[in-house]
Amino acid sequence: MGKELNNSYQNAEEVFSIFDKKWMGLIVDVLLDGPQRYKDIAQTIPTISDRILVQRLKELTENGIVIRKVYPESPIRVEYQLTDKGIALNAILAEVHKWSEKWGD
Amino acid sequence: MGKELNNSYQNAEEVFSIFDKKWMGLIVDVLLDGPQRYKDIAQTIPTISDRILVQRLKELTENGIVIRKVYPESPIRVEYQLTDKGIALNAILAEVHKWSEKWGD
């Protein structure tokens, strides 16, 4: 087993450890519709608490999946958008949903 | 957001929480080649300890991803094989590997 293959599994485990957290998949799905302001995300997912949503967006930003864009308007506009790395997660999430629908409880 | 969609996310989080554990993806990949005896799996992944491999196979069995088949031969033969639910994970793992190769460290 080559080093490259080992790395691939390690990276895979990192992906899974991001998305086993509650709301992560849903937040990325919401952002796949395009860049959004914090309050728009919060409105789309009314059952998530502010504390958790702020924390999740921070984690996604630190993982290079989401970028926080600040537009110097008046009032200042802040939007969250997926990076290319984040948009590419779409294929994984689509397969997970297919699997869940067929095999989940 | 309907109940059905919520369930889909919850199931998705369960999938991710299975595979964020070290070796899980690799063990399933190895079993995608067909049913195998414990010692064959252990030989294919020489860096995993017996304690962890036994534990992982137990978790995969409990999750309905792997089935432990006992053949009443002499000596008794025990094989681990993926269920249909387990085989269906192939599509997810393939997308995760593609993503990791492109975007991983």
Backbone of each chain as ProteinMPNN parsed JSONL, in Angstrom:
{"seq_chain_A": "MGKELNNSYQNAEEVFSIFDKKWMGLIVDVLLDGPQRYKDIAQTIPTISDRILVQRLKELTENGIVIRKVYPESPIRVEYQLTDKGIALNAILAEVHKWSEKWGD", "coords_chain_A": {"N_chain_A": [[0.849, -1.192, 0.0], [0.786, 2.037, -1.046], [2.221, 5.262, -0.143], [0.731, 7.319, -1.153], [-1.85, 6.25, -1.388], [-2.428, 5.781, 1.289], [-2.537, 8.46, 2.157], [-4.769, 9.267, 0.765], [-6.795, 7.88, 2.079], [-6.537, 8.984, 4.6], [-7.217, 11.626, 4.107], [-9.82, 11.173, 3.324], [-10.966, 10.297, 5.719], [-10.832, 12.679, 7.078], [-12.685, 14.228, 5.662], [-15.035, 12.826, 6.299], [-15.078, 13.267, 9.035], [-15.65, 15.922, 9.197], [-18.267, 16.008, 8.301], [-19.768, 14.375, 9.922], [-20.767, 15.84, 11.884], [-23.629, 17.305, 13.262], [-25.799, 19.138, 11.151], [-23.86, 19.983, 9.314], [-23.831, 18.9, 6.655], [-26.266, 19.851, 5.758], [-25.916, 22.657, 5.899], [-23.917, 23.038, 3.957], [-25.349, 22.115, 1.731], [-27.325, 24.116, 1.596], [-25.739, 26.316, 0.97], [-24.907, 25.58, -1.513], [-26.77, 26.595, -3.194], [-25.862, 29.082, -3.708], [-24.001, 32.129, -2.764], [-24.663, 33.396, 0.523], [-26.162, 35.492, 3.034], [-25.614, 35.576, 6.592], [-28.08, 35.711, 8.017], [-29.876, 34.75, 6.14], [-29.143, 32.081, 5.818], [-29.685, 31.213, 8.401], [-32.43, 31.59, 8.435], [-33.263, 29.718, 6.586], [-32.675, 27.383, 7.849], [-34.329, 26.977, 10.361], [-34.298, 25.557, 12.741], [-31.781, 25.405, 13.803], [-29.499, 26.536, 16.286], [-28.207, 29.858, 16.982], [-25.687, 29.85, 18.157], [-24.62, 27.36, 17.412], [-24.736, 27.505, 14.603], [-22.993, 29.638, 14.027], [-20.642, 28.513, 14.972], [-20.369, 26.248, 13.297], [-20.088, 27.458, 10.765], [-17.694, 28.701, 11.173], [-15.992, 26.481, 11.479], [-16.233, 25.362, 8.914], [-15.121, 27.382, 7.413], [-12.503, 27.398, 8.388], [-11.723, 24.953, 7.415], [-11.447, 25.442, 4.771], [-13.629, 25.185, 3.146], [-15.71, 26.911, 3.07], [-15.944, 30.392, 2.344], [-15.713, 33.551, 3.861], [-17.049, 36.458, 2.863], [-16.504, 39.892, 2.812], [-18.175, 42.759, 1.995], [-17.42, 46.043, 1.373], [-19.664, 47.924, 1.825], [-22.305, 50.248, 2.69], [-24.833, 49.695, 4.858], [-22.155, 47.49, 5.924], [-21.791, 44.462, 4.062], [-21.926, 41.032, 4.588], [-21.131, 37.931, 3.291], [-21.486, 34.391, 3.042], [-19.816, 31.953, 1.203], [-19.394, 28.992, -0.795], [-16.175, 27.607, -1.387], [-14.254, 26.481, -4.283], [-13.371, 23.985, -3.565], [-15.315, 23.396, -1.681], [-17.67, 23.407, -3.233], [-17.176, 21.183, -4.747], [-17.808, 19.148, -3.036], [-20.373, 18.486, -3.451], [-20.86, 16.214, -5.108], [-20.204, 14.101, -3.421], [-22.049, 14.458, -1.304], [-24.43, 14.1, -2.695], [-24.318, 11.373, -3.353], [-24.307, 10.29, -0.786], [-26.843, 11.04, 0.097], [-28.438, 9.58, -1.694], [-27.763, 6.995, -0.9], [-28.625, 7.066, 1.772], [-31.383, 7.427, 1.453], [-32.101, 5.023, 0.316], [-31.091, 3.06, 2.082], [-31.171, 3.964, 4.696], [-32.732, 4.4, 7.971]], "CA_chain_A": [[0.0, 0.0, 0.0], [1.665, 3.194, -1.2], [2.002, 6.432, 0.701], [-0.325, 8.103, -1.781], [-3.123, 5.637, -1.031], [-2.618, 6.102, 2.7], [-2.958, 9.852, 2.242], [-6.128, 9.369, 0.258], [-7.693, 7.444, 3.154], [-6.492, 9.946, 5.69], [-8.033, 12.754, 3.684], [-11.216, 10.731, 3.333], [-11.42, 10.323, 7.112], [-11.024, 14.085, 7.445], [-13.978, 14.632, 5.093], [-16.111, 12.231, 7.087], [-15.143, 13.848, 10.373], [-16.325, 17.221, 9.088], [-19.693, 15.884, 8.022], [-20.546, 13.625, 10.899], [-21.342, 16.805, 12.831], [-25.003, 17.706, 12.951], [-26.048, 20.337, 10.35], [-22.813, 20.324, 8.348], [-24.28, 18.58, 5.3], [-27.365, 20.755, 5.414], [-25.366, 24.001, 5.659], [-23.267, 23.024, 2.639], [-26.435, 22.032, 0.734], [-27.95, 25.443, 1.495], [-24.794, 27.212, 0.286], [-24.792, 25.166, -2.922], [-27.678, 27.469, -3.961], [-25.184, 30.353, -3.966], [-23.563, 32.873, -1.585], [-25.793, 33.85, 1.329], [-25.868, 36.174, 4.28], [-25.856, 34.762, 7.785], [-29.503, 35.616, 8.403], [-30.577, 33.912, 5.161], [-28.86, 30.688, 6.186], [-30.409, 30.962, 9.65], [-33.862, 31.483, 8.128], [-33.496, 28.478, 5.84], [-32.559, 26.281, 8.818], [-34.801, 27.649, 11.584], [-34.139, 24.766, 13.967], [-30.403, 25.457, 14.304], [-29.282, 27.685, 17.179], [-27.17, 30.784, 16.507], [-24.385, 29.424, 18.669], [-24.12, 26.244, 16.599], [-24.535, 27.929, 13.214], [-21.752, 30.429, 14.009], [-19.538, 27.568, 15.165], [-20.235, 25.417, 12.098], [-19.553, 28.289, 9.682], [-16.285, 28.901, 11.51], [-15.283, 25.236, 11.16], [-16.206, 25.21, 7.451], [-14.178, 28.386, 6.925], [-11.162, 26.913, 8.743], [-11.418, 23.795, 6.557], [-11.322, 25.868, 3.373], [-14.823, 24.77, 2.399], [-16.528, 28.125, 2.962], [-15.214, 31.646, 2.491], [-16.538, 34.643, 4.396], [-16.725, 37.625, 2.043], [-16.976, 41.151, 3.375], [-18.315, 43.808, 0.982], [-17.344, 47.326, 2.092], [-20.78, 48.816, 1.508], [-22.861, 50.837, 3.898], [-24.039, 48.972, 5.862], [-21.285, 46.412, 5.449], [-22.495, 43.225, 3.737], [-21.087, 39.845, 4.769], [-21.735, 36.734, 2.708], [-20.759, 33.123, 3.094], [-19.957, 31.186, -0.037], [-18.534, 27.811, -0.91], [-14.997, 27.639, -2.25], [-14.313, 25.396, -5.276], [-13.238, 22.758, -2.76], [-16.623, 23.171, -1.064], [-18.641, 23.065, -4.282], [-16.862, 19.819, -5.192], [-18.407, 18.197, -2.092], [-21.715, 18.182, -3.951], [-20.933, 14.838, -5.628], [-20.21, 13.202, -2.26], [-23.318, 14.6, -0.588], [-25.491, 13.505, -3.527], [-24.246, 9.916, -3.182], [-24.712, 9.975, 0.591], [-28.309, 11.132, 0.179], [-28.998, 8.423, -2.399], [-27.56, 5.829, -0.033], [-29.485, 7.217, 2.951], [-32.783, 7.208, 1.088], [-32.324, 3.605, 0.052], [-30.671, 2.144, 3.151], [-31.333, 4.543, 6.034], [-33.901, 3.947, 8.739]], "C_chain_A": [[0.887, 1.246, 0.0], [1.303, 4.342, -0.265], [0.815, 7.257, 0.182], [-1.709, 7.585, -1.381], [-3.449, 5.909, 0.432], [-3.133, 7.517, 2.878], [-4.401, 10.02, 1.826], [-7.133, 8.95, 1.339], [-7.716, 8.438, 4.295], [-7.338, 11.17, 5.352], [-9.515, 12.402, 3.71], [-11.767, 10.779, 4.758], [-11.646, 11.753, 7.594], [-12.354, 14.603, 6.905], [-15.114, 14.116, 5.966], [-16.208, 12.882, 8.454], [-15.679, 15.281, 10.345], [-17.837, 17.001, 9.069], [-20.459, 14.975, 8.966], [-21.132, 14.571, 11.944], [-22.71, 17.26, 12.347], [-25.004, 19.042, 12.205], [-25.018, 20.597, 9.259], [-23.267, 20.089, 6.913], [-25.362, 19.539, 4.838], [-26.861, 22.161, 5.107], [-24.701, 24.066, 4.28], [-24.32, 22.937, 1.526], [-27.084, 23.397, 0.515], [-27.039, 26.393, 0.712], [-24.548, 26.804, -1.17], [-25.752, 25.969, -3.807], [-27.03, 28.815, -4.303], [-24.824, 31.054, -2.669], [-24.768, 33.408, -0.803], [-25.313, 34.576, 2.58], [-26.233, 35.282, 5.46], [-27.344, 34.58, 8.062], [-30.322, 34.79, 7.396], [-30.371, 32.425, 5.463], [-29.688, 30.319, 7.424], [-31.911, 30.807, 9.396], [-34.184, 30.18, 7.412], [-33.451, 27.265, 6.771], [-33.025, 26.794, 10.179], [-34.539, 26.861, 12.864], [-32.702, 24.777, 14.52], [-30.257, 26.684, 15.207], [-28.18, 28.571, 16.602], [-25.779, 30.325, 16.921], [-23.777, 28.337, 17.771], [-23.855, 26.69, 15.158], [-23.233, 28.74, 13.077], [-20.539, 29.504, 14.086], [-19.284, 26.734, 13.904], [-19.632, 26.217, 10.94], [-18.068, 28.554, 9.908], [-15.465, 27.652, 11.132], [-15.144, 25.063, 9.642], [-15.216, 26.196, 6.828], [-12.743, 27.921, 7.183], [-10.738, 25.735, 7.869], [-11.31, 24.161, 5.084], [-12.506, 25.48, 2.502], [-15.719, 25.98, 2.136], [-15.61, 29.333, 3.08], [-16.198, 32.725, 2.952], [-16.136, 35.907, 3.652], [-17.339, 38.886, 2.651], [-17.004, 42.2, 2.265], [-18.388, 45.155, 1.688], [-18.409, 48.316, 1.635], [-21.257, 49.47, 2.796], [-24.363, 50.54, 3.949], [-23.23, 47.84, 5.228], [-22.091, 45.139, 5.191], [-21.514, 42.063, 3.87], [-21.809, 38.646, 4.158], [-20.835, 35.519, 2.891], [-20.928, 32.423, 1.766], [-19.001, 30.015, -0.059], [-17.327, 28.133, -1.775], [-15.173, 26.561, -3.335], [-14.213, 24.03, -4.583], [-14.575, 22.382, -2.111], [-17.675, 22.748, -2.081], [-18.438, 21.615, -4.729], [-17.42, 18.75, -4.244], [-19.782, 17.735, -2.541], [-21.861, 16.718, -4.387], [-20.975, 13.827, -4.478], [-21.565, 13.241, -1.567], [-24.466, 13.966, -1.372], [-25.505, 11.985, -3.355], [-24.672, 9.494, -1.778], [-26.235, 10.039, 0.727], [-28.984, 9.966, -0.532], [-28.926, 7.179, -1.517], [-28.521, 5.875, 1.157], [-30.947, 6.927, 2.627], [-33.074, 5.724, 0.883], [-32.104, 2.738, 1.308], [-30.843, 2.688, 4.55], [-32.596, 4.047, 6.709], [-35.183, 4.584, 8.207]], "O_chain_A": [[1.646, 1.474, 0.941], [0.22, 4.377, 0.32], [0.024, 7.806, 0.948], [-2.616, 8.36, -1.077], [-4.587, 6.224, 0.779], [-4.057, 7.754, 3.657], [-5.159, 10.786, 2.42], [-8.181, 9.575, 1.501], [-8.762, 8.709, 4.884], [-8.076, 11.684, 6.192], [-10.356, 13.225, 4.07], [-12.886, 11.239, 4.985], [-12.531, 12.013, 8.409], [-13.07, 15.327, 7.597], [-16.029, 14.856, 6.327], [-17.308, 13.037, 8.985], [-16.117, 15.793, 11.375], [-18.588, 17.714, 9.735], [-21.672, 14.819, 8.827], [-21.911, 14.146, 12.798], [-22.905, 17.559, 11.169], [-24.29, 19.969, 12.587], [-25.293, 21.377, 8.347], [-23.113, 20.959, 6.055], [-25.378, 19.98, 3.689], [-27.326, 22.791, 4.157], [-24.896, 25.023, 3.532], [-24.198, 23.607, 0.501], [-27.36, 23.784, -0.621], [-27.512, 27.179, -0.109], [-24.038, 27.596, -1.963], [-25.575, 26.022, -5.024], [-27.575, 29.592, -5.088], [-25.27, 30.648, -1.595], [-25.767, 33.821, -1.393], [-24.23, 34.318, 3.105], [-27.045, 34.364, 5.344], [-27.816, 33.47, 8.307], [-31.34, 34.201, 7.759], [-31.301, 31.623, 5.373], [-30.305, 29.256, 7.482], [-32.582, 30.005, 10.047], [-35.255, 29.604, 7.609], [-34.103, 26.252, 6.518], [-32.2, 27.022, 11.063], [-34.555, 27.431, 13.955], [-32.444, 24.219, 15.586], [-30.822, 27.741, 14.925], [-27.332, 28.111, 15.839], [-24.824, 30.398, 16.147], [-22.598, 28.383, 17.421], [-22.854, 26.291, 14.561], [-22.472, 28.548, 12.129], [-19.552, 29.681, 13.372], [-18.139, 26.539, 13.495], [-18.77, 25.715, 10.219], [-17.285, 28.623, 8.96], [-14.388, 27.759, 10.545], [-14.088, 24.672, 9.145], [-14.556, 25.882, 5.838], [-11.878, 28.033, 6.314], [-9.55, 25.537, 7.612], [-11.103, 23.289, 4.24], [-12.405, 25.449, 1.275], [-16.397, 26.057, 1.112], [-14.624, 29.308, 3.816], [-17.34, 32.795, 2.498], [-15.008, 36.379, 3.793], [-18.53, 38.933, 2.958], [-15.971, 42.496, 1.664], [-19.287, 45.396, 2.494], [-18.102, 49.395, 1.128], [-20.675, 49.265, 3.861], [-25.108, 51.094, 3.14], [-23.567, 47.316, 4.166], [-22.958, 44.773, 5.984], [-20.408, 42.107, 3.33], [-22.969, 38.385, 4.479], [-19.608, 35.614, 2.893], [-22.041, 32.307, 1.253], [-17.943, 30.037, 0.57], [-17.44, 28.844, -2.773], [-16.147, 25.81, -3.299], [-14.877, 23.066, -4.965], [-14.919, 21.204, -2.006], [-18.472, 21.845, -1.825], [-19.397, 20.912, -5.048], [-17.496, 17.577, -4.611], [-20.293, 16.719, -2.069], [-22.858, 16.066, -4.076], [-21.687, 12.825, -4.547], [-22.157, 12.201, -1.277], [-25.368, 13.367, -0.786], [-26.569, 11.38, -3.227], [-25.321, 8.463, -1.603], [-26.842, 9.198, 1.39], [-29.977, 9.425, -0.046], [-29.887, 6.418, -1.402], [-29.146, 4.874, 1.508], [-31.657, 6.282, 3.398], [-34.149, 5.234, 1.23], [-32.856, 1.795, 1.552], [-30.676, 1.943, 5.515], [-33.421, 3.364, 6.1], [-36.266, 4.32, 8.729]]}, "seq_chain_B": "MGKELNNSYQNAEEVFSIFDKKWMGLIVDVLLDGPQRYKDIAQTIPTISDRILVQRLKELTENGIVIRKVYPESPIRVEYQLTDKGIALNAILAEVHKWSEKWGD", "coords_chain_B": {"N_chain_B": [[-39.007, 22.54, 5.745], [-39.233, 19.173, 5.246], [-40.092, 16.192, 7.124], [-39.025, 13.945, 6.022], [-36.766, 14.875, 4.65], [-35.242, 15.793, 6.775], [-34.722, 13.321, 8.021], [-33.143, 12.19, 6.072], [-30.826, 13.722, 6.267], [-30.07, 13.091, 8.848], [-29.543, 10.372, 8.614], [-27.452, 10.592, 6.835], [-25.521, 11.844, 8.427], [-25.029, 9.754, 10.121], [-23.793, 7.928, 8.41], [-21.434, 9.336, 7.867], [-20.357, 9.373, 10.42], [-19.678, 6.775, 10.814], [-17.582, 6.434, 9.023], [-15.641, 8.266, 9.652], [-13.926, 7.131, 11.303], [-10.705, 5.813, 11.759], [-9.429, 3.578, 9.335], [-11.872, 2.496, 8.535], [-12.936, 3.112, 5.942], [-10.977, 1.936, 4.375], [-11.15, -0.795, 5.125], [-13.722, -1.431, 4.162], [-13.275, -0.962, 1.442], [-11.408, -3.017, 0.93], [-13.051, -5.238, 1.331], [-14.771, -4.908, -0.742], [-13.656, -6.275, -2.794], [-14.597, -8.782, -2.489], [-15.852, -11.541, -0.41], [-13.978, -12.245, 2.542], [-11.576, -13.917, 4.618], [-10.726, -13.366, 8.075], [-7.913, -13.335, 8.464], [-6.984, -12.806, 5.93], [-7.882, -10.199, 5.457], [-6.439, -8.919, 7.456], [-3.872, -9.374, 6.532], [-3.856, -7.884, 4.201], [-4.011, -5.339, 5.176], [-1.542, -4.568, 6.766], [-0.727, -2.752, 8.708], [-2.668, -2.327, 10.592], [-3.799, -2.952, 13.913], [-4.631, -6.054, 15.598], [-6.537, -5.75, 17.61], [-7.887, -3.376, 16.89], [-8.819, -4.014, 14.315], [-10.576, -6.161, 14.808], [-12.446, -4.796, 16.348], [-13.403, -2.855, 14.542], [-14.564, -4.469, 12.562], [-16.604, -5.536, 14.046], [-18.135, -3.242, 14.584], [-18.915, -2.597, 11.954], [-20.428, -4.827, 11.356], [-22.493, -4.575, 13.223], [-23.675, -2.303, 12.209], [-24.898, -3.239, 9.995], [-23.495, -3.335, 7.655], [-21.539, -5.12, 7.118], [-21.471, -8.679, 6.964], [-21.003, -11.545, 8.96], [-20.031, -14.602, 8.049], [-20.439, -17.972, 8.803], [-19.091, -20.993, 7.927], [-19.928, -24.305, 8.203], [-17.621, -26.14, 8.108], [-14.795, -28.368, 8.266], [-11.64, -27.542, 9.184], [-13.788, -25.104, 10.806], [-14.918, -22.438, 8.749], [-14.719, -18.965, 8.579], [-16.045, -16.116, 7.17], [-15.926, -12.691, 6.188], [-18.24, -10.544, 4.722], [-19.483, -7.951, 2.565], [-22.743, -6.594, 2.986], [-25.66, -5.922, 0.875], [-26.289, -3.307, 1.433], [-23.807, -2.468, 2.313], [-22.204, -2.827, 0.03], [-23.31, -0.878, -1.55], [-22.143, 1.395, -0.576], [-19.958, 1.896, -2.044], [-20.2, 3.829, -4.124], [-20.242, 6.224, -2.696], [-17.733, 6.168, -1.407], [-16.064, 6.194, -3.632], [-16.507, 8.786, -4.654], [-15.591, 10.285, -2.503], [-12.882, 9.605, -2.524], [-12.127, 10.676, -4.989], [-12.548, 13.4, -4.471], [-10.734, 13.751, -2.348], [-8.3, 13.243, -3.593], [-8.123, 15.388, -5.328], [-8.466, 17.657, -3.652], [-7.379, 17.217, -1.161], [-4.711, 17.298, 1.322]], "CA_chain_B": [[-38.191, 21.349, 5.587], [-40.064, 18.021, 5.613], [-39.533, 15.177, 8.019], [-38.252, 13.036, 5.186], [-35.479, 15.5, 4.378], [-34.518, 15.732, 8.041], [-34.239, 11.955, 8.198], [-32.061, 11.971, 5.12], [-29.609, 14.319, 6.832], [-29.67, 12.336, 10.036], [-28.907, 9.157, 8.106], [-26.175, 10.996, 6.244], [-24.575, 12.062, 9.532], [-24.646, 8.431, 10.626], [-22.797, 7.385, 7.477], [-20.16, 10.025, 8.085], [-19.777, 9.03, 11.719], [-19.047, 5.448, 10.686], [-16.367, 6.456, 8.211], [-14.581, 9.161, 10.121], [-13.008, 6.323, 12.117], [-9.543, 5.317, 11.029], [-9.447, 2.251, 8.717], [-13.198, 2.026, 8.104], [-13.038, 3.184, 4.482], [-10.056, 0.953, 3.801], [-11.705, -2.138, 5.341], [-14.824, -1.623, 3.203], [-12.643, -1.087, 0.118], [-10.828, -4.363, 0.83], [-14.157, -6.21, 1.222], [-15.417, -4.74, -2.048], [-13.067, -7.295, -3.675], [-15.279, -10.059, -2.251], [-15.793, -12.066, 0.962], [-12.611, -12.592, 2.943], [-11.35, -14.372, 5.982], [-10.085, -12.373, 8.935], [-6.455, -13.247, 8.283], [-6.725, -12.172, 4.63], [-8.047, -8.75, 5.659], [-5.308, -8.475, 8.282], [-2.657, -9.378, 5.694], [-3.955, -6.796, 3.227], [-3.789, -4.085, 5.916], [-0.635, -5.041, 7.826], [-0.447, -1.746, 9.742], [-3.747, -2.254, 11.578], [-3.628, -3.921, 15.002], [-5.743, -7.002, 15.713], [-7.559, -5.188, 18.487], [-8.689, -2.398, 16.141], [-9.517, -4.672, 13.196], [-11.711, -6.89, 15.397], [-13.421, -3.792, 16.785], [-14.014, -2.246, 13.351], [-15.444, -5.462, 11.923], [-17.777, -5.625, 14.924], [-18.958, -2.051, 14.325], [-19.49, -2.707, 10.606], [-21.461, -5.854, 11.431], [-23.618, -3.982, 13.958], [-24.318, -1.306, 11.351], [-25.522, -3.901, 8.848], [-22.678, -3.104, 6.454], [-20.785, -6.36, 6.911], [-22.047, -9.865, 7.579], [-20.006, -12.553, 9.327], [-20.596, -15.888, 7.637], [-19.753, -19.134, 9.353], [-19.321, -22.198, 7.139], [-19.686, -25.449, 9.114], [-16.691, -27.12, 7.547], [-13.805, -28.773, 9.25], [-12.028, -26.66, 10.293], [-14.812, -24.087, 10.519], [-14.424, -21.296, 7.97], [-15.47, -17.739, 8.854], [-15.745, -15.056, 6.204], [-16.629, -11.405, 6.298], [-18.599, -10.015, 3.408], [-20.361, -6.785, 2.577], [-24.158, -6.742, 2.643], [-26.012, -5.029, -0.242], [-26.151, -1.964, 2.002], [-22.38, -2.181, 2.352], [-21.709, -2.695, -1.347], [-23.817, 0.401, -2.074], [-21.262, 2.473, -0.109], [-18.91, 2.066, -3.052], [-20.374, 5.092, -4.848], [-19.835, 7.313, -1.793], [-16.281, 6.101, -1.207], [-15.419, 6.613, -4.885], [-16.559, 10.247, -4.726], [-14.718, 10.815, -1.451], [-11.493, 9.471, -2.98], [-11.916, 11.686, -6.045], [-12.455, 14.694, -3.799], [-9.494, 13.778, -1.561], [-7.148, 13.339, -4.493], [-8.063, 16.736, -5.888], [-8.486, 18.757, -2.691], [-6.722, 16.88, 0.104], [-3.351, 17.842, 1.521]], "C_chain_B": [[-38.964, 20.133, 6.102], [-39.328, 17.052, 6.518], [-38.585, 14.247, 7.246], [-36.833, 13.578, 4.936], [-34.612, 15.484, 5.636], [-33.92, 14.359, 8.279], [-33.053, 11.675, 7.298], [-30.751, 12.553, 5.655], [-29.122, 13.541, 8.032], [-28.971, 11.043, 9.619], [-27.54, 9.468, 7.518], [-25.128, 11.185, 7.341], [-24.13, 10.732, 10.124], [-23.602, 7.782, 9.723], [-21.438, 8.009, 7.756], [-19.53, 9.622, 9.406], [-19.23, 7.6, 11.74], [-17.656, 5.607, 10.065], [-15.329, 7.488, 8.621], [-13.609, 8.39, 11.007], [-11.908, 5.753, 11.233], [-9.764, 3.888, 10.572], [-10.793, 1.832, 8.142], [-13.319, 2.008, 6.578], [-12.182, 2.12, 3.825], [-10.596, -0.467, 3.957], [-12.832, -2.416, 4.35], [-14.265, -1.771, 1.788], [-12.069, -2.495, -0.092], [-11.934, -5.403, 0.621], [-14.94, -6.057, -0.082], [-14.843, -5.721, -3.082], [-13.741, -8.657, -3.511], [-15.106, -10.508, -0.803], [-14.365, -12.49, 1.312], [-12.553, -13.076, 4.384], [-10.585, -13.298, 6.758], [-8.599, -12.221, 8.599], [-6.087, -12.64, 6.92], [-6.852, -10.643, 4.732], [-6.835, -8.205, 6.413], [-4.015, -8.425, 7.469], [-2.66, -8.223, 4.688], [-3.688, -5.441, 3.886], [-2.836, -4.371, 7.068], [-0.411, -4.029, 8.945], [-1.558, -1.618, 10.779], [-3.502, -3.301, 12.663], [-4.837, -4.854, 15.033], [-6.889, -6.412, 16.53], [-8.487, -4.249, 17.701], [-9.454, -3.078, 15.013], [-10.743, -5.447, 13.695], [-12.836, -5.914, 15.755], [-14.159, -3.183, 15.59], [-14.973, -3.204, 12.664], [-16.726, -5.635, 12.735], [-18.712, -4.433, 14.67], [-19.65, -2.144, 12.967], [-20.602, -3.753, 10.577], [-22.708, -5.305, 12.118], [-24.379, -2.958, 13.116], [-24.962, -1.92, 10.101], [-24.771, -3.701, 7.542], [-21.905, -4.371, 6.085], [-21.545, -7.506, 7.568], [-20.919, -10.876, 7.806], [-20.609, -13.915, 9.008], [-19.766, -17.039, 8.162], [-20.113, -20.351, 8.516], [-18.948, -23.409, 7.975], [-18.845, -26.536, 8.46], [-15.74, -27.561, 8.637], [-12.406, -28.527, 8.681], [-13.052, -25.611, 9.855], [-14.189, -22.906, 9.766], [-15.328, -20.099, 8.259], [-15.069, -16.692, 7.828], [-16.552, -13.803, 6.498], [-16.993, -10.954, 4.899], [-19.542, -8.832, 3.544], [-21.799, -7.21, 2.3], [-24.435, -5.867, 1.407], [-25.884, -3.567, 0.193], [-24.69, -1.522, 2.019], [-21.795, -1.973, 0.964], [-22.11, -1.34, -1.929], [-22.977, 1.595, -1.607], [-20.166, 2.794, -1.119], [-18.984, 3.425, -3.758], [-19.938, 6.285, -3.996], [-18.315, 7.341, -1.666], [-15.529, 6.552, -2.46], [-15.395, 8.139, -4.997], [-15.645, 10.893, -3.68], [-13.254, 10.723, -1.883], [-11.17, 10.479, -4.084], [-11.688, 13.056, -5.427], [-11.11, 14.819, -3.067], [-8.27, 13.941, -2.452], [-6.997, 14.747, -5.037], [-7.814, 17.802, -4.816], [-7.778, 18.463, -1.386], [-5.308, 17.437, 0.158], [-2.334, 17.1, 0.663]], "O_chain_B": [[-39.309, 20.079, 7.282], [-38.105, 17.096, 6.651], [-37.53, 13.834, 7.728], [-35.848, 12.843, 5.001], [-33.415, 15.203, 5.578], [-32.765, 14.235, 8.685], [-32.089, 11.018, 7.693], [-29.692, 11.942, 5.51], [-27.92, 13.35, 8.22], [-27.947, 10.664, 10.188], [-26.591, 8.702, 7.683], [-23.988, 10.742, 7.203], [-22.993, 10.596, 10.576], [-22.65, 7.165, 10.201], [-20.428, 7.314, 7.869], [-18.306, 9.538, 9.511], [-18.41, 7.261, 12.593], [-16.686, 4.998, 10.516], [-14.263, 7.58, 8.012], [-12.582, 8.93, 11.419], [-12.15, 5.28, 10.122], [-10.242, 3.063, 11.35], [-10.851, 0.9, 7.339], [-13.749, 1.013, 5.994], [-12.59, 1.483, 2.853], [-10.512, -1.263, 3.021], [-12.899, -3.498, 3.767], [-14.733, -2.613, 1.021], [-12.229, -3.085, -1.161], [-11.775, -6.334, -0.168], [-15.678, -6.957, -0.481], [-15.462, -5.971, -4.117], [-13.493, -9.576, -4.291], [-14.314, -9.931, -0.058], [-13.642, -13.027, 0.473], [-13.361, -12.697, 5.233], [-9.9, -12.452, 6.184], [-8.097, -11.105, 8.467], [-5.024, -12.038, 6.768], [-6.045, -9.899, 4.175], [-6.279, -7.166, 6.054], [-3.169, -7.556, 7.682], [-1.614, -7.659, 4.366], [-3.202, -4.513, 3.239], [-3.26, -4.414, 8.223], [0.049, -4.402, 10.024], [-1.409, -0.875, 11.749], [-3.05, -4.408, 12.369], [-5.92, -4.505, 14.563], [-8.06, -6.561, 16.179], [-9.709, -4.318, 17.829], [-10.619, -2.756, 14.777], [-11.811, -5.396, 13.084], [-14.012, -6.173, 15.499], [-15.379, -3.017, 15.62], [-16.058, -2.811, 12.235], [-17.801, -5.854, 12.175], [-19.926, -4.601, 14.556], [-20.828, -1.812, 12.841], [-21.595, -3.593, 9.867], [-23.831, -5.531, 11.667], [-25.583, -2.773, 13.292], [-25.502, -1.205, 9.257], [-25.33, -3.872, 6.458], [-21.653, -4.653, 4.913], [-22.184, -7.324, 8.604], [-20.022, -11.04, 6.979], [-21.587, -14.329, 9.631], [-18.548, -17.077, 7.989], [-21.286, -20.709, 8.401], [-17.805, -23.543, 8.411], [-19.279, -27.675, 8.283], [-15.874, -27.164, 9.794], [-12.006, -29.243, 7.763], [-13.157, -25.283, 8.673], [-13.097, -22.441, 10.094], [-16.552, -20.207, 8.192], [-13.883, -16.418, 7.643], [-17.684, -13.851, 6.98], [-16.158, -10.976, 3.994], [-20.298, -8.726, 4.509], [-22.042, -8.087, 1.471], [-23.545, -5.152, 0.945], [-25.436, -2.71, -0.569], [-24.376, -0.357, 1.773], [-20.994, -1.064, 0.745], [-21.362, -0.733, -2.694], [-23.083, 2.684, -2.171], [-19.528, 3.845, -1.045], [-17.966, 4.086, -3.962], [-19.341, 7.235, -4.503], [-17.688, 8.392, -1.799], [-14.491, 7.207, -2.368], [-14.382, 8.719, -5.388], [-15.009, 11.915, -3.94], [-12.474, 11.645, -1.644], [-10.085, 11.06, -4.112], [-10.766, 13.779, -5.802], [-10.437, 15.846, -3.151], [-7.333, 14.669, -2.124], [-5.882, 15.245, -5.192], [-7.047, 18.739, -5.036], [-7.591, 19.369, -0.573], [-4.786, 17.97, -0.821], [-1.145, 17.418, 0.699]]}, "name": "protein", "num_of_chains": 2, "seq": "MGKELNNSYQNAEEVFSIFDKKWMGLIVDVLLDGPQRYKDIAQTIPTISDRILVQRLKELTENGIVIRKVYPESPIRVEYQLTDKGIALNAILAEVHKWSEKWGDMGKELNNSYQNAEEVFSIFDKKWMGLIVDVLLDGPQRYKDIAQTIPTISDRILVQRLKELTENGIVIRKVYPESPIRVEYQLTDKGIALNAILAEVHKWSEKWGD"}
